[in-house]
Amino acid sequence: GSLPEALRYRNDYIPKPEDEERTKRSISGLMPPGSFLKTCSASMQDDPVGFYLSENEEAPALGGTTDLQSGSTCYFSLHNPLSKPAFRYEELPGLFEQAERTRSLLAGRIVVNTPDPYINAMGGALAVAADAIWEDPSFLHGAVAWRMRLPGWRGAFAGDWLGWHDRAERHFNAYAQAQYTEPPSGPNDPDTERNLARQREVEGNALFSSGYISRNPGKLNKPHHYDMNLVFVDQLLRHCLWTGDLGFVRDMWPLLMRHLDWEKRCFDADGDGLFDAYCCIWASDGVQYSGGGVAHSSAYNYWAFNMVARLAEMIGEDPAPFQAEADRIFLALNADLWLPEKGWYGEYRDLSGLKKVHDAPAIWTIYHTLDSEVADPFQAYQSLRYIDTEIPHIPVKANGLPGGDYHLLSTSGWMPYTWSVNNVALAENLHASLAYWQGGRPEEAFRLWKSALLESMYLSSSPGGFGQLPFYDAIRGELYRDFADPVGMASRTLVEGLFGVQPDALDSVLTVQPGWPAEWAFASLATPDLAVFYNQSESADYYNIVPQLPAPVRLRLVLKARKCKIDKVIVNGQTAGWTLQRNAVGSPVVVIETGFAPGYEVAVTWSGDEPETPMYRQAVAHGDAVEWTAQKAEFLELFDPQAVLDQPDLRSRKLTAKVKGKPGNPTVFVRMEQGGMQWWAPICLEVKPPVDWEIIERKPGGGLSVRFKNNTAGAISGEWVVNKGASGFAQHLDLKPVAYSSVIHIPESVLEPGANTAQFSGGTGVRPLTLTDWDAQADPGAQWVFPDLTPYFNDRLTNIFKNEYRSPRPASPTLQLPLQGIGNWAYPFIQPEIDDSGLKALAGEDHRIGLPQGIPFAVSGQPGQKDVLFVTQWDNFPATAVIPLSGSARHAYFLMAGTTNPMQSRFDNGEIVVTYQDGTGDTLTLRNPETWAPIEQDYYVDGYAFRLEKPRPPRIALKTGLITREFKEYTPIKGFSEFGIDGGAAIVLDLRLDPEKALQSMTLRALANDVVIGLMAVALMK
């Protein structure tokens, strides 16, 4: 079968002697007369002299010397002797000039001129890289690594965006011949030899039936694992926008029909309008949705059906069924995956189990919903704020780097690490920057875009290169040269993003919506398709746009308003009109539309004031009274999608309200009018809890120094009680508005391991605070109760990866968790051995263990007997288990172990609910990564792409009995994790209880699919 990208370059191959002989290659070369050559060591390349003096070892390289004379020219040549006869040295000057003319023509294909010299160098480098990923008749997956043919991914964007429409058409035509036309359908066929993780690669099953586009162009090929149809067809349809060629549309119509039917048949089998995602984007090797309804694949399909409906009408076909399907997908995305209370799209909705929406999406969910035009302007702005506030931003720093707030994005915050799920990737950052341009935020788009290009083209080990991963990827580091995905996205972002060139040749319209920084006084771009020249004076903008597209076009110039009044618009010497873009968010947007002309000289003269930004306080707290004002603009309308405001009072230039929202980063929109301009101004809030606290210093055995922060706009006064009870600590505090308290020392005797709470008696409704301190010691005089779990145990912990989790599983093609409950489709045979011998030895004959914090547990110690209570959404065990309790307690501690994976990250995997006899209860949420961890490995944490919001809880290495919060040694799980724990590890969690209430029961519940949650012991502190 095919290998994933992460595995393909792990070189485990040991060639046989006959293979070495068969695969030998030769290089012929010419050096200047008088040169001396010798074999050197390829491992000694730190400096030229050291390299030259080195001797041949196992890795020979060729080195040499030549005599350089001032004013003379030396020529060198290398070539494959099988491709052409040997050259004579006298021929080299002429060959060099010929090669230089070819190079110059290619490098001059794309010319950029701006005030930023780092951007100006991009044109030639991009053209050369794009040419390097072309090998007739198709674009390749990479210029160096992955120099092979694949129909999808984003490299082929370089064709149309850089003016190679002929290459693009050859690419599409060649792969049209690689599309399966039979059978019309096939059965769902999970690969039993790969533990059901993927479909078998055999012709005739559901995946490899009519509509599937195979790997190599020009012919039908054997099945290959990825669904590259989605990206391929997306590029094909966008090619139509560049050329307007309806003859090509008619030629491709059968391909499009088979493709759409295949997507619907395979990935929306239940007809709900949401599509599964089967290896259909670059980040596919570790991603598995188990039949769920996925945002990015559904967005791709929405755009495809919508475009095909449009094309159908133009070529005389019935658009109705395609438009109906597009509408169905659009409604499903916005009804089932849009999260109005949060302001972004969820990653996916589970097919089975509790059918929950995973609400911590990766950046591909954000940029695809914008790129496929699913999000409206308000949804787009809110979604981009999700990237602002929830996706890790990694600073880009280097000696000599010009000033600027440079950063890169990780693709997600999902944990634990596995390849393709949480990486820092150039193409992903470029696509995210395109989303910022599409969402009306050009300044942030440019900042992210330039950060990515500076890192790849100037700070990497390949100057001018477009690598797959940068240095800032935490696990893999810098990877691959001129990879096709970033080459394609660099092409799109330069042309479509920075210069805003968006042709629609089907409607004979060329939209230009500049995306360069507002302070630029000039900018120009020249490609084979068009030239854009811009100059700015104090009061006017001047554009000269000369299209040379395959079909004539009218101009639609879309401009962010510099001022609130336009004195005049002149197009080709004639006064022209303009309109305002409806529902523009962020600033007023002006639209100038023209008739047909060979070129367009446009002058826009501005006057008046700059559009005003409302004055407001960004950081607020629940209950705060807020007032937003404007001096020159008027407020017309309020849109509060997260319902964060209570009793809003909107006046002409003032809005007052109270904050009622939960902590988070909501956006409120105010429609404004100023000088004839109208737009929606975003009010970007950060809602904080009324009061926070933080640790200032932890002295071993000496208590905690903390301070409180009043986040509200009003003073707070009252008594704070830490760990309410007989040994609690109380102090009166007067907190000034938006200010810290003085440092307060909490004695060691008050603190308990794990959660410590502070309650306020001031009557302001401030909720109790929790601070986690695993360095505290349990009260040595405390009484402990150990509920007997033996009657509820339903398996042995060591069986967790020996079991077969067969149901429920989807009845349609999907990527899913392997049968043994760990791994992914790329690594379906992962099966770490769980060995609890160290835990049993630690417990000894009395079956008791004690943590360094003074927490005791009673663990099952009978060999061969069941020792864990498992709950799961798999049919193997119940989803919920209830254990009776009695008496009362102030703190509960749980010894647990189980499974989780990146697809369940930043997501509630399960919960423990302790219910009191009065019907109330307290809940411990088991959330990956803060309060739930995979048994087989530790979390890698770097504070950037991999971060925890809470302190790590204690873990117990099952094989050795080591109790620690910071593992120092790991046992890699090949291809899966570098942070494996030999034998696995349990986790210790806790929940503070109300000691004044009688206990009734404890409920252990699995919430997420895939996971198995195990409870081994409970200790109740009286």
N, C-alpha and C positions, 0 to 999 in steps of 0.2 A: 504494500500500500504506500501512499504518499507520506512523506515526512513533513512535520510542521517546521516552520522557519527556525525555531529555536534548536531543533535537533539536527537539521540538515548540516549545520556548520560545526557540529561537535564531531571532530575527526577521530572516529574509532576504527577506521579502515586500515588494515595492514595488507599491502599488496603482495601478491605472489611474484616470484622472479619473472615468470612469463608475462604477467600483467605489466610489470615495470618495463620490460623490453618492448611490449606491444604499444605502450602509450608514450614512448619517448618522443620528444619534439626537438626540433633544431631551430636555431636562430643564426642567421648570417649577418655579419657586420663589416663595415669599413671604418677605419680610423685614420687620422692624419698620418702621412709618412713620418717614420721615425718614432712612432708610438711604441711603447713596450707594454705588453699585457701579461697578467699572471692571475692564477686562481687565488682567491682570498676566502676568508670566512664570513658568511652572511650574518653570523651572530656578533660581529665586531664592527658595527656601523655607527658607533657613537661619535667618531671623528674621522675625517678622511685619512689622516696619516696612520692612525691605528688600524683602520680597515686595510689600507694598502700593505702594511707590514705584517698583517695576520696571515696565517697559513691555512691551507685547505683542511677543513674538518669534515663533519658529516653533512654540512650545509654549504657547499661550494658556491662562490659568487665570482664574477669576473671583475677585476680591477686593472687599472693601468695608469701610465703616465705619458704625457706628451709635452713637447717643448713649445711654449707659447711665446710668440714674438709680438712686440708692440706694432700695431697697424696691420697685422696679418689676420686672416680668417681661417678657422678650422671647421671642418665639416665631419659629421658622424652620421652613419646610417645603420639601421637594424631592419631586417625583414625576414619573413618566412621563406626559406629557399624553395619550398614546394609551390609557392604562389607566383614566383617570378624568377627570372635568371639573375645572376649576380650582377651588381653594378660595377662600373669603374670609378675610381675616385674622381676623375676629371668630369664625370657626369653629375656629381653631387651639387655643385653650385646651381645648375639649372633645375635640378629636381627640388632643391630647397626653395627656389623662387616660386616654382609651381605650387609646392605645398603651402608656402606662405600666402599666395593668392587665394587658395582654397580656404585656408584658416581664416584669413581676413574677411572673406566674403561671409563665412559662417558666423564669425564673432560679431560682424556688423549687422547681422540680421535684426537684432533687437538693440535699439539705442535709447538710453535713458539719460536725461539731463535734469538734475534737480540741485537745490542748495546742499544736498547731503552727498558727499563724495563716496561714502560707503555704499549707498544705493546705486550710484552711477555706474559702478563697476559690475553691476549685476547682469546687465544685458548680454554681454559677450559670454560670461560664464554660463548663464542659463541656456543660451542657444547651443553652446558646445555640449552641455550635459544632455539637453533634449535630443540632439543629434546622436549622442552616444547610446541612448536607449532605443534607437530605431534600427531595426534590421529587417529589411524588406521580406515579407509584406506586413510586419506588425511591430508594435511597440513591445519592448521587453519589460521584464520585472525589475531589472537593474542593469547598470552599465558595467559593473564589475561583479560583485556578489549577486547571486540570483540572476545572472545573465542567461535567462531562459524565457520561454514564451508562456504567458498566462493571459487569458482574455480580459480579466478584470483588473481591479485596483486602479489607481488614479493617474498612472503615468501617461496614458493616452490623451489626457487633457492637453498635454503640450502640443499636440497636433493642431487643433483648431485655435487655441489661444495664441500660439506663436506663428500662425499663418500657414501651416502645413496642411491645408485642407485635403490635398491629394493623398498625403500619407494617412490622414485620418480615415478617408474613404476606403483606401486599400486595406487598412486595419479592419474596418467593419465588414467589408465584403469578404475578406479572407475568413473571418470567424463565422460569417453566415454559413459557410460551407462546413463548419465544424458543429453545427447544431443538430441534435438528434431529431428525427422526424417520426420515429416509432420506437416502442409501441406507444399507443395513445395514453396509456397510464400503466401503473404497475403497483405491486403490493408494498406496504411498509415492510422494511427488511433490516431491522437492527442487526449489527454484526455480532454474532454470538462469540466469534473468535476474538473480538476486542471488547468483550464484556458489555455489549449493548451500547457503548458510548457513541457510536455513529452508525450510519448506514453501510451496508456492504458495498464495495466498489464492483458491482456487477451490472451489466446492461440488462435492462428490462424491469428493474424494480422501480419504486415510485420516484426516487431521485434521478435515476439515469434512464429517463423515458423522454417522450417527445417534448421538446422545448429546452432541454439541457444543452448548454454550450460547452463543448469539450476543450481540452487544453491547448492544442496546437492548431494554427490556422490552415485553411485550405483543404481539410479532410476531416472525416470523423475519426475520433480518437477513443481509446479506452477510457472508462470513467476515471475522473480525478476529483479529489475530495471536495473542493470548494464550490460554493454557489457564487461564481463570478458573473452570473447573468445580471444581477442587479446593477453593479457598477458599470458593466459593459453597456447595457441598454440605456442607463442614465447618460453616458457619454455619447451614445449614438443619437439620442433625442436632442441633446444640447448641440451636437453637430448640425442638426437640421436648423437650429436657430442661427447658426453662423452662415449657412449656405442658402437656406430657403429652397432647396432642390427637391421638388415634389416627385420628380422621377426617381430619385434615390429613395424617397419615402415609399413609393409604390414597390420598388424592388425589395425593400426591407419589411414590407407589410406581413408576409408570411412568417418571418422571423419574430416580429413583434407579437403576432397572434399566438404563436406557440409559446413564446416566453411568458406572456401574461397568464395564459391558461396553466402553464407549469407552475408559476409562482402561487397562483390561487389554489391549485390542486394539491400542491405539496405543503404549503406553509400557512394557508388559512382554511384548513379542512373543516373547521367548525363554522365557518362563514360569519364570524363575528366582526370582520373588518380589520382585525389586528393580525399581523403576520409574524410567524416565528422567524428567527434569524439563524441561518445555517451557514456559518463561515462566509458571510457575505460582505464583510468589511475587513480592512487590514488587521484590525485587532481581533482576530478570530481564534488564534491557536489555543487560548485558555478560556474562551467564552462559550458557555453552554446555557441555553434558555429553556430546555426541557419542554418544548411545545408551547411556551408562553407567548403572549402577545407583546411584541417588541417595538419600541418607538422608532429606532432608526430604520429598520427594514420596512416598517409600515409607512414611514415617510417616503422612502424610496418608491414604494409601490403606489402611494398616492400620486406622486408627481408623474410617474410613468402612465398610469391610467388617465390622469388629467390631460397630459400631453397627447396621448394616443386619441382621446376623444376629440381634441382640437384637430389633429391631423386627419382623422377619419372624415370630418366634414369637408376638409379641403380636397380630398381625393375621391369624394363621392361615396364614402362608406357611412354606415349608420353610427353616429357618435353616442347614441343613447345608452347602450349597455356599458360602455367604458366610463361615461360620465356618472352613471348610477353607482358604479363600483368605486370611483374616486370619491364620490360624496359619502358613500358608506364608510370608507376608510377615514376620511376627514372627521366624520362624526364620532367614530370609534376612538380615534386619537384624542379628541377633545373631551369626550364624555368619560372615557375609561383611564386615560393616562395623564391628561392635564390635571395638575393638583392645584386648584385655585387658592387653597389656604397657604400654599407655599410659593406659588408663582413660577413653577417650572413643570416640565414633563417628567414623569417617572420613567425609569429605564425599561421596565416591563411588568406585565401582570402575570402571575403564576397561572398555569392551566389547571392545576389540581390543588388539593389541600384547601387552605383558607382563601386562595385566589387573591392574595394581597398584591398591591403595587409596590415595587421596589423603588423607593423615593430618593435614592442618592445616585442619580445617573452619572455616567461617564460623559466626557465632553462631546463624544460623538453623538449622543442623544441631542445635545443642544445644537450643535452646528448642522446636523442633518435636518432637524425640524425647521430651521431657518432656511437652509439651502433648498429644501424641497417645498418651501412656501406654505408650510402648514401653519406656522405661527403668525398671528396678526401683529401689528406694530407694538401693541401693549404686551402681548405674550413674549415677543422677541426681546423687548427691553428687560422684562422680568427674568427671562431665562438667562440672559447675559449677566445679570446680577448674581445668578447662581454661580457662574464661573468666577465672578469677582470675589465672592464671599465664602464659597464652599470648596472650590477646587484648589489644591495646593499650588502656590506660586513660589518658584525657586529662583532666588536672585542670581543674575549673571554678572560675575565680577572678574576682572582681569587687570593686571598692571597695564597702564597706558590706554585703557578703554575710555573713549570719550564720555563725558558726563551724561547721565540719563538714568531713569528708573527702569533698568532692564530686568526682565524676568521671563521664565519659561513655565509652562503649565505641565503638570503630570496629567495623564489621560483620565485618571480617576483617583479616588482615595481608598480603593478597595484593598483589602488585606485578607490573608497573607499574600505575599508576592507570588505570582506565577507569570510566566512569559506572556506578553501581549495585553495583560489586564491593567497593570499600573506601570506604565513606562513614561519616559519623556521622549517624545518622537517628533521629529521636525515636521513631517506632513500633518500630524495632528495639530500642532501649534499653528501651522499655516492655515489649516482649514478653520480653526477657531478664530484666527484673525479675520478671515473672510466673513465669518458670522458676525463679528463686531462691525464690519463695514456694512453688511446687509441689514444689521439691526440699528443703523443710524448712529454708531459711535466710532467715527473715524479716528479720533485721537487715540483711544485705547487700541483700536485695530492696528494703527501704525506702530504704537509702542511694542505690542506683542510681536508684530511682524518683523520689525527691525531687530528686536532681541533675538529672535530665532535665526535671522540671517547673519547677524554679527557672530553668533556662536558658531554657526556652521561654516560660513565663508571665510571668517577672519581668525577665530580662536581655535579652530579644530586643527588636526594634523593634516588636513587636506585643503590648502588654501583655494578658495573659490568653489569649494565642493558643496554638494547637497546630500549630506549623510542621512542615514536612516535614524539613528539615535545619536544624541549629543553626549558630551562628557558628563552632563548632569543627570543622565539616567543612573539611578542608584546601583543597580545590579549589573547591568551589561556594559555600561559606559559607552564610549563612542563606537559606532558600528556602521560599516558599509560606506562605500563611496558612490556618489551620484546614483542613489537609489531612486527608482522610477516614481514612487509615490510622492516624495517631496519635490522632485523635478516637475511633475504635473501640477502640484499645488502651488509651487513657486510661480509657475506660468499663470495660473488662474489669479493668484493674489496680486501679482504685478499688474496684469492687464485689467482684470475685472475689479480688483480691490482698490489698489492705489490710484489707478487712473479711471476706474469706474466704467470701463467699456463693456456694454452689455447689448450685443446685437440681437434683434429679433427679425431676421430676414423673412420669416414667414409672414410678418405684418409690415415688412419694408421699413422698419424703424431701428435706428441706432440710438440707444440710450447711453449717455455719458454722464456719470455722477461722480465727480472728483472726490477722492478720498485722502488726498494728501493733507499734511498739517496746515492749519489756518495761517500760520506765520510765513509759509513759503511765498516768496515773491515771484517765482517762476517755476515751471516744470514742463517737461516735454517727453513724449514717447513716440518712437517710430518703429513700426512693425510692417511686414508685407501687407497687412490689411488696412492700416490707417496711420495717420500722424495726428497727434494731439499736442498743441502748443498753448501754453498759458503764461500770461504775465499779469501782474497786479500793480496798480498804482494806489495812491492813498484812498481814492474814492471809486475806482472802477476796476473791473475784471475784464480781461481780454482773452478770448479763445479763438484759435484757428484750428479747425478740425477738418481733416481731409480723408474721407473714407475711400478705401480701395477694396471693398468687400466683393465677394462673388456676385452680389446682386445690389441694385441701387437701393438707397435707404434715405429716409427722412431723419432729421436730427431731433432728439428729445434730450435737452440739456437740463439736468436736475442739480440745483445748487443749494447748498446751505446758505441761508441769508446772512450776509455780513452785517447789514444794518436793517432798520425797520421800515425803510422806504426805498423804493426804486424810482429814480428820476426818469430813466429811459432804458430801453433795450433796443439795440441796433443789431440786425442780422443782415449780413451782406449789403450794408449801406441803407437798409430800410428799417423804419421803426416797426417793432414787433411787440406782440402782447405776451403776457405771462399769466400763470395761475398759481395758486397755492396748493401744495400737496395736502390732501385730506388726511387727517389724523397723523400728521408728522409728530414724532416724539423726540424731545431733546432740544430742538430748535426749529424755527420756521424753515420750510423748504419750498423753493421756487422752481416752477417747471416752465421751460421755454420750448415750444414745439414749432417746427418749421416745415416748409414744403421740401420737395426734392431739389437738390443742387449738387454740383460736383464737389463743392467744399463749403464750409461754413465759417465765416468770420463773425464772431459775436462779441459785442461790448455791452456790459451791464454797469450802469452808473448807480451807485448807492448814496443814500444820504440819511440823515436822522441819527438816532441813537442805536447802539447795539442792543439786540434782544436781551431783555433782563432775565436774570436768574433769581427766583424767589429767595428771600432770606429766611433761613430756618436752622434749627439745631438738629444735627443728624443723630446724635446719641441721645436717646430718650428712654424713659422707663415706664412700666405699666402704671397708670394712674396720673402721669404727668399731664398738666395743661400745656398745650403747645399753641404757638402763634406764628403764623407765616405771613410775611408781608411783601409787598412790591411797591416801588416808588413811582414807576412810570407805566408799567403794564397793568392791565386789569384782569382780575380773575373772573372767568365765565362759568366754569363747570368743574365739578370734582368727580374723580373716578378712584375708588378705594377698593381694589380687587381683593386684598387680603382682609378687608373689614377691620382695619387697625385703629380707626378713629371712632370715638363715641361722641355723639351730639355735635357734629361739625356745623359750624356757622360760617358760611361763605359770603363775604362781602366783596365790594369792588376791588379793594386792594389789601384785604386782610382775611385770613382764615383762622378761626380758633376751634379747638377741639380738645378732647381728652384721649390719651392713648389707652387702648384696651387690649391690644394684641399680645400674643405670646412672644417670648424672646426670639429674635430672629432678625432678618433683614428685609422687611417688606418695602414695597414701592407704592407710593400714592401719586396719582397724576392730576395735575391742575391745568385745565385749558386756559390759555392766556391770549390776550390781544394787546398789541402795541403797534401803533403807527400803521395800521392796515394789515399787519401780519398776525396770523393765528397759529398756535401750536400747543402741544401738550408738554408741560414741564414736569419731569419726573422729580419727585421728592423721595430721596433714597434714605431710608431710616435704618438705624440700628437700635432695635428695641432690646433693652437689657432688663434683667430682674431688678426690682427696687434696690436690693442690697446684695452685694457679693462679699466674699471673704477670701483671703489667700494666705498661704504660709510664707512668712518672712524668713524664719530660721527654725531648724529642727535640731535640738541638742539631744544626743543619745542619752536616754534616761532623764533628761532635764526638761521635758515638756516642749510645747510649741509656742512660738511667737507668731501671732497673726495680726492682720488688720482688716477692718471692714471698709467697704466702699459704698457710700450712698450714691446711687445712680440717678436719683430723682432730683427734680428742680426745687424741692422743698426740704426743710429740716426734718429730721427724724430723731425722736427722743424716746427712750424707754429702757427697759431692762432686757439684756440678752442672757439666756440661760443655755449653757453648753452641756449636752448630755444630761438632760433633765432627769432628776432622781436624787437619791440620798447622797451620792457623791458628786453631784453636778457642780458646775461653776457658774456664778452669776456676776454680772457687772452692768452698771448703768452706763449708757452711752448717749451722748448728744452728737449726732452726725449732721454736719453742715451740708447744704445742697451740693451735689456733684463733687464730693470731697472724701478723702480717706480719713479714717479715725487714726488716733495714735496707735502705736504698736501695743498689743495686749498679750500678756504671757498667760498661757493656759497650763496649769500644773500637770505633770505626768500622771498623777493619780486620778485625774478626771478623764483622761483619754482612754479609748478602747481601740484595739486593732480594727482596721477597716473604717467603716462609716462613723463619723461623729457629727452630731446635729446641733445647730444653734437655733433656738426659738426666741421670738421677740414678743414682748408683752406690751408694746406701745400702742396697740390698737389700730395700726395703720393698714392691717391686712397683709403685711409682709410675710411671705411664706417661709417655713423653716429652711435653713441652709444645711447642706451636707458637705463635709470635708473629709476626704479619705486619707488615712494615715496608717500605713501598714508597718510603721516603725514603733508604734505604741505597744505596750505590754498589757495583756489582760490582767484584770484584778486577781491577784494571787489568792484572795479569800473568797472568790466567787464560787458558787455552786453550779455544777453542770449537770444537764440531763441529756441522755443520748437516746432519742426515739429508736425503737427497734425496727429497722427496715427489712429484716430478713424475710418476713412473710410477703413482701412486695417485690423482692428481687426477681428478675425474669431472665437473666442471662449472666454470663461471665464477661467481665470487661475485656479480656483477651480475645473474645470472639468478635469484637466490633468490626474488624475488617475481614473476618472469615465468613460472616453471614452473607447471604445473597439478598439484595434488596430489589426484588423483582416487580413490585407493584406498590402504588399505581405508576404506570409509565404511559407516555402518549401513544396513540394509535396511528400517528402520522410521522413522517421523517423528521428527526430532530437530533441535536447534539445533547447528550445528557450525562449525568454522573454515572461512571462505570458501576457494574453490578456489585462490586465489593464495597461501595460507599465512599470511595476516594479516587482522586485523579481527574482526568478530563479526556476528551477524545484524542488529544495528542499523546497522552501518557495513560493509556487505559489499563496498564498492568501494574500500576503502583499498588503495593500491598505491604506496608510497613508492619513488622511484627511488634505487637504490643506485649510487653513482658513485665508483669507486675511483681516479680519475685523480690525486688528491692523493697517495695511497699510492704509486702507480707513479712519480710525479714525485719523491717523497721518496727512493725507492729508487735512482733514477738509473740510469746505464748499467751499474753493477756489481751492480745488483739487491740492494743492501744498505741496511738502515735501522738506525739506532742510537737507542735510547731514552735519555732523560736519565739514567737509572740505570746506563748503561753496558752495556746488554743489546743485542747485535746480532742481527738476523734476516736471513736470505737469503730473498727473496721472488721469486716468479715474475714476470717482467717482460715476457714476450712478448705483444704486443697480440693479442687475439682468441683466445688459447690458454687452456686450462683452468688454473685457478690455485687451486683449493680442493678438498679432500676432504670431501664431505658424507656424513654418516650420519644416518639417520632411520628412524622406524617407518613412514613412508609407503613405498609400493612404488617410488617414484622412484629411491631409492638404497639401498644395503645398510644394515642396522641396525648392523653391526659391520665394522670394518676393522682389519687387523693389519699393522704395519710392522716389518720386522726392524731390530734395533739391534745394535751391537757395541761393544766397549771398555767403559769405565766412565765415570761422571760423578757429580758431587756435587749438581747442580741442573739441572732441565729447565725451559725457558721455552717457552710456546706462544702463537703468534699465531693468534687464532681469531675467528670471527664466525658468527652464526646467529640463530635465532628462539626466542622464548619468549613466553608470554602469561600473564595472571593465573590462568587455569585450571591452569597448571603451576607455580604459585608455592608457595614453602616446600616444594619437592618436588625430588627428584633428576631432573634433565633428561637427564643423561648422565654419562659418566665416561671418564677416561683411565687405563688400567692399564699401568704399566711393569713388565715381568716380567724377573726375573734368571735366569741360567742354572741356578741351584740350585732353581728352581721358586717361589721367593718373589716378592713384588712390592710395589709402592707404588701407591696410588690417589689420583687427583685427582677428586673428585666435582664435577660441574658442576651447581650448585644455584641456582635462581632464589630470591632475588636476589643472594646473596653472591658466587657464583663463576660466574654465567651471566647475560647481559644481552641484551635484544633489540637487534638490529642497527640498527633504525630510530630508536631513542630512548634517552634517558637515564632513569635512575630518579630520580623525585622523592623526596627524603628529608627528613623533618622531625623524626625522632627519636621520633615518637608513632605515628600510624597507619602511617606509612611509615618503616621503620627497617631498617638493615643491622646484622648481627651481626659483620661483619668490615669492615676498611678497604676502600674502593673500590680496585679494581685499575686500572692505567693503561688508557686507551682511545686509539685512533688514529682521528681523523676521516678517513674515506676520501676525501672530496672535497677537503679542504684540507691534509691531512697533519698537522694539529694533534695533538700528543700531550699528553694531560692526564688528570688524575683528577677535575677539577672543571670541567665545561663552564659557561661564562658566558652563552652565547648559544644560543638555540633557534629552530627553525623549526617552528611548530605544524603538526600534521597535523589538519586541520579535523575537529572532532567526535570525534577519537580520542585525541590527546595534545597537550598544550601543551609537551612536552619533546622534540620531534622533533629529530634531528640531520640537517642537510642532507647528503644523500649517504650517510648511515649511518656506523657506527663499528665498528671491530674492538675486541677486548678482549685484554689480555695476562694470562695466567695462569701459575702456576708450580707445581712439585712438587719437594720436596727428595728426593734419592736417596741411596742408600748407596754411597759412592765405593769401598768395599772389595769390591763385588760386580760381576761381569761382567754386562753387559746382554744380553738376548736379544731382546725385542720390545716394541712399544708397541701397545696395543689402544685404539681409539677406538670408543665404544659409545653409541648412543642408547637411553635408558631410557623417557622419557616420550613419549606420543603428541603430535601437533601440531608438535613442535619439529624443526628442522633444525639440525644441529650441523656447523659447518665448521672445518676445520683448514687453515691457510694456511702455517705455518712452525713449525719446532722448532729451538731452540738448546740445546745441551747444554754446560754448564760443566764442564770436566774437573777 
